[in-house]
Amino acid sequence: MAKRIEFSQHGGSDVLQYRDYQPAAPGPREVRVANRAIGLNFIDTYFRSGLYQPPALPSSLGTEGAGVVEAIGSEVEGIKVGDRVAYATGPLGAYSELHVLPADKLVKLPDNISFEQAAAVMLKGLTVQYLLRQTYELKGGETILFHAAAGGVGSFACQWAKALGVKLIGTVSSAEKAARAKEQGAWATIDYSHENVVQRVLELTDGGKCPVVYDGVGKDTWETSLDCVAPRGLLVSFGNASGAVTGVNLGILAQKGSLYVTRPTLAGYATSAQRLQAMADELFGMIASGKLLVEISNRYALKDAAAAQDALSSRQTTGSTILLP
């Protein structure tokens, strides 16, 4: 038997329960990982609330973690018992002591990256990798807008953008978060609690706006984001922290300058084990070089996952939060 977090109905954090369960034996192409650290992410709250539907109820949560391979299926190649591994795109179930997932969802973890670092960085770091290096491949010299720049994804985006020679304008909700974003490498910040985001973007770009705007907030920032994109520029809507964007009239893209919009996901870029490992290798290289610092601001016991999600949803956190089995 092992312990995990599960829920039998959608709702607030009070639906999460810490329970015993019997981990499955790995299938022919699966691996069972003994988690050492587990990532906490906004998408976890989407599955809990019902914004995203899990395959079935009751369900566990989480897709990100790091640990040691405990058992492998009969057809698994390239991975052995005892290997240090990490994952960010597996099936739900990372909020557990033991997690079974397809072998092609794992990446090998270098010795110079700790379990806690990997659990804190995999989903957020790989997200930033595809956003800045693939969805819109930044070359250096661009001025971009990135919402929630002091959060988990935003903090890594600030650092990575600076390393690329990109001027990142980050939106934040307080003076404290503005200071944090600047520390992480943001070129400028906009405190939307008292500043007009569109007006400030126009001032900072001499009226030119941004060739790409990265928006992980969703509903609350949709219109603002469109107004910050330069003509024929790209709005990358990659999250729903404030709720999903719905009822979009495509004509608005024409009105605001023949804009492009994309709604990418990590799974849409990490489409094979080889691509996933290559993305992770670039991420680990950024960490090893010192260009990307992994700050773990909060650690919670696995049994306290509800409290951890509440802190995340109320934007009380900065940096990364992890759960420890």
SVG drawing of the C-alpha trace seen along z (x, -y; Angstrom):
<svg xmlns="http://www.w3.org/2000/svg" viewBox="-19 -57 47 66">
<polyline fill="none" stroke="black" stroke-width="0.4" points="0.0,0.0 1.0,-3.6 -0.4,-7.0 -1.8,-9.5 -4.1,-12.5 -7.4,-11.8 -10.8,-13.4 -14.2,-11.9 -16.1,-15.0 -15.1,-18.4 -15.0,-21.5 -12.6,-23.5 -9.6,-22.2 -11.8,-20.5 -12.6,-17.7 -8.9,-16.5 -8.4,-13.4 -5.1,-11.8 -5.7,-8.0 -4.2,-4.6 -4.2,-3.0 -2.7,0.0 -0.2,-1.1 -0.6,0.9 2.2,3.0 3.7,1.3 2.5,2.5 4.9,3.7 6.0,0.1 5.4,-1.5 7.6,-2.4 6.8,-2.8 8.5,-5.7 9.1,-6.2 8.5,-10.0 11.0,-12.0 9.4,-15.4 6.2,-16.5 5.5,-19.7 2.5,-21.9 0.9,-23.7 -2.2,-25.7 -3.3,-23.0 -3.8,-20.7 -6.5,-23.1 -8.2,-23.0 -8.7,-19.2 -9.9,-19.5 -12.4,-22.2 -13.8,-20.5 -12.5,-23.1 -10.6,-20.1 -12.1,-16.7 -10.0,-13.7 -10.4,-10.4 -12.5,-9.1 -13.5,-9.7 -12.1,-9.1 -8.9,-10.5 -5.5,-11.6 -3.8,-14.8 -0.5,-16.1 1.6,-15.4 5.0,-16.5 7.6,-14.9 11.0,-13.3 12.2,-10.2 13.8,-6.8 12.7,-4.0 11.3,-1.2 10.0,1.2 9.8,1.4 7.7,3.2 8.9,6.1 9.3,4.0 11.0,0.9 14.4,0.0 16.9,-2.6 15.6,-2.9 16.5,-0.6 15.6,-0.2 17.4,-2.7 17.6,-5.4 17.0,-9.0 14.2,-10.4 11.8,-13.3 8.5,-13.8 6.0,-16.6 3.7,-15.2 2.5,-11.9 -1.0,-10.8 -2.6,-12.2 -1.3,-10.7 1.9,-12.5 0.4,-13.4 1.4,-10.0 4.2,-8.1 4.4,-5.8 3.4,-6.7 3.0,-4.5 3.4,-6.1 4.6,-5.4 8.4,-5.1 8.4,-7.6 7.1,-10.3 10.3,-10.2 13.6,-12.0 16.9,-11.0 17.9,-13.4 21.6,-14.5 23.4,-14.0 23.8,-17.8 20.1,-18.4 18.4,-17.4 15.0,-15.8 13.5,-18.9 15.0,-21.1 13.5,-18.8 10.0,-18.7 10.1,-22.5 11.2,-23.1 10.1,-20.4 6.6,-21.7 7.3,-25.4 10.8,-25.2 9.7,-23.1 6.7,-25.4 9.1,-28.4 11.4,-26.4 8.6,-25.8 7.1,-29.3 10.4,-31.2 12.3,-28.8 9.5,-27.2 6.1,-28.9 7.8,-32.2 11.5,-31.7 13.1,-34.7 16.4,-35.8 17.4,-38.6 16.6,-42.3 12.8,-41.9 10.6,-43.6 7.9,-41.2 5.1,-41.2 4.7,-38.4 1.8,-38.3 2.3,-37.2 6.0,-37.7 6.7,-36.9 4.9,-33.5 6.4,-30.1 6.4,-30.2 7.0,-33.9 10.1,-33.8 11.8,-31.3 10.6,-33.3 12.3,-36.5 15.6,-34.6 15.5,-32.9 14.5,-36.0 17.4,-38.0 19.8,-35.2 18.6,-35.5 19.0,-39.3 15.3,-39.9 13.6,-42.8 10.7,-41.3 8.0,-43.5 6.3,-41.7 2.9,-42.4 2.6,-42.0 0.0,-42.7 2.2,-44.4 5.3,-46.4 6.9,-43.3 6.2,-41.2 7.5,-43.9 10.8,-43.8 10.9,-40.1 10.4,-40.1 13.1,-42.7 15.5,-40.5 14.7,-37.6 15.6,-39.5 12.6,-41.5 13.5,-44.6 10.5,-46.5 7.3,-45.8 3.8,-47.0 1.8,-46.8 -1.8,-46.3 -3.3,-47.1 -2.7,-50.8 -1.1,-51.1 -2.8,-50.9 -1.1,-48.0 -1.8,-49.0 -0.7,-52.6 2.5,-51.5 3.3,-49.1 2.8,-51.9 5.2,-54.1 7.8,-51.4 7.8,-50.4 7.6,-54.0 4.1,-53.1 5.3,-50.0 3.7,-47.4 5.1,-43.9 5.7,-41.3 4.6,-38.6 2.5,-38.6 2.5,-35.6 -0.7,-35.3 -1.1,-32.5 -3.9,-34.4 -6.7,-33.9 -10.1,-35.6 -9.1,-38.6 -6.3,-39.7 -7.5,-38.6 -8.6,-42.1 -5.6,-43.8 -3.2,-41.3 -4.7,-41.8 -4.2,-45.6 -0.5,-45.1 0.3,-43.0 2.0,-44.8 0.3,-44.5 0.7,-41.0 2.1,-40.0 1.3,-36.9 -0.7,-36.4 0.3,-33.2 -2.6,-32.2 -1.1,-29.3 -3.1,-29.2 -6.4,-29.9 -5.4,-31.2 -8.4,-33.5 -10.7,-31.3 -10.9,-30.1 -11.2,-32.5 -14.6,-31.8 -16.8,-33.4 -14.0,-34.8 -15.0,-36.7 -12.2,-36.1 -13.0,-39.5 -11.4,-41.2 -8.0,-39.9 -8.6,-41.8 -9.7,-45.0 -6.6,-45.0 -4.0,-44.6 -4.3,-41.2 -3.1,-39.5 -2.3,-35.8 -3.4,-33.8 -2.3,-30.3 -3.3,-28.2 -0.3,-25.8 0.3,-23.1 3.5,-21.3 2.1,-18.0 1.7,-19.5 5.5,-20.2 6.9,-17.2 5.4,-14.8 8.0,-12.1 10.5,-10.8 13.3,-12.2 11.8,-15.7 11.0,-15.7 14.5,-14.7 16.0,-17.4 13.8,-20.0 14.7,-18.8 18.4,-18.8 18.3,-22.4 16.5,-23.2 19.0,-21.3 21.8,-23.0 20.4,-26.4 20.3,-25.4 23.9,-23.9 25.2,-27.1 23.8,-29.3 21.5,-31.2 18.4,-29.7 18.1,-29.5 15.5,-27.3 14.0,-28.9 11.8,-26.7 9.9,-29.1 7.4,-26.7 7.5,-23.0 4.5,-21.2 4.0,-17.6 2.0,-15.6 -0.9,-15.3 -1.1,-19.1 -1.8,-19.4 -5.1,-21.2 -3.3,-24.0 -0.7,-24.2 -3.3,-24.6 -5.1,-27.3 -1.9,-29.3 -1.2,-29.0 -4.8,-29.9 -4.8,-33.0 -1.5,-34.2 0.3,-34.1 3.2,-32.2 6.2,-33.3 8.7,-31.0 8.0,-27.3 6.1,-25.1 6.7,-21.4 5.1,-18.6 7.2,-16.0 5.9,-12.4"/>
</svg>
